[in-house]
Amino acid sequence: MKRFICLCLSLCLCFSVNCFAKTVSSECDVSDINVPFPTSSQKTDIGTKLDIKAKSAILLEPYTGQILYEQNADEQLAPASITKIMPLLLVMEALERGDLSLETVVNASEHACSMGGSQIWLEPGEGMTVHELLKATVIASANDACVALGEAICGSEEGFVELMNKRAKELGMNSTNFENCTGLDSDNHYTTAHDVAVMSARLIKYPLIKKYSTVWMDSLRNGESELVNTNKLVRFYRGTTGLKTGTTSKAKYCLSATAQRDGMELVAVVMAGESSDDRFAGAKKLLDYGFANYSFRELKSELKEKTVNLEKGVKKSVNISCDGVVNILLPKKQKDEIKRETQWKKNITAPVKKGDILGYVNIYNKDSQIGRLPITAGEDVEKLSLWVTLRWILSAILTL
């Protein structure tokens, strides 16, 4: 009987080793991935100091850019794999431009395969589609897959890192410097919780990214390589939409978490957490705080006029439109008093081109202006001139 038990245990061990060989290498321990992270009750009133066991944290609403809570959010810290938010943004933008497609096959370079850390064990020359590499990068934080995507866009990781830093400056991430696209520790590789929130807010505006960042488990290579999302919020926090974990010895435990409820999406960033559970608990506290206290609204112009009078034109009026919305975020306990005022430009005179701004709808909450929407011409209207009059007369004569 003892021999039989030993044989069974040996077979189980061999089977588990075989499974591990097929499973990707994760940036952190996923042995407890099915175990919920510990949480505690907290007060969530506005102004409450949250107990977040991390060096830095921030809560941001991505469409207004409003910061709802922050804790040492501007300190420059090592970001670990939340670095990959920027490469993912650049991939989304490349897909939008048509420079790549999800079906584009990328052949892994020796450099990409040499990354180490979290990886899917790409072999030099192995081909995977952009779709597969995105799965590996987002779900399993695979360094080799991320570098392969960067090389597909710029030809080299060095060129891709230059593009990452350029895009960071365009987004106003002035406290950030990238030295690689993976987040592996490097002396001059740093960012802040605020800057991570900024690039996260930009990334989640691409609906495609959420098709990857909300996946709990998936696979590659016809099921041979298992992918497990290290972001426990995906499974254990209602409304989670992503986004990215990060762990190294220097950065400690980092997380950029996004979630959406009741039409409002939030970005919570935790950096240099003391433990993996601390980062998830900290992000939950931030998100709970935001959802408990704020509501998000999109305000339209509600402009009733369809035309506006026009002077010296071949028509006496011009069609108009006022599209777009003003995004506002308000405390739930604060009663809003929304009003709109139409402001026209003086002496609207032809010629007018389609898209010309003819006025504005100014939107106020109580006495404070919270936004304005341009009123634009919906058509071209020529100026009434002698030449236009002669042209009309000639056209009428020819049709007799």
Secondary structure, DSSP 8 states (H G I E B T S, - for coil): -HHHHHHHHHHHHHHHHHHHHHS-B-SS--TTTTS---------STT------EEEEEEE-TTT--EEEEESTT--B--GGGGGHHHHHHHHHHHHHTS--TT-EEE--HHHHT--SSB----TT-EEEHHHHHHHHHHH--HHHHHHHHHHHHSSHHHHHHHHHHHHHHTT-TT-B-S-SS----TT-BB-HHHHHHHHHHHTTSHHHHHHHT-SEEEETTTTEEEE---THHHHSTTEEEEEEEEETTTEEEEEEEEEETTEEEEEEEEEESSHHHHHHHHHHHHHHHHHHEEEEEE------SEEE-BSBSSSEEEEE----EEEEEETTS---EEEEEEE-SS-BS-B-TT-EEEEEEEEETTEEEEEEEEEESS-B-B--HHHHHHHHHHHHHT-
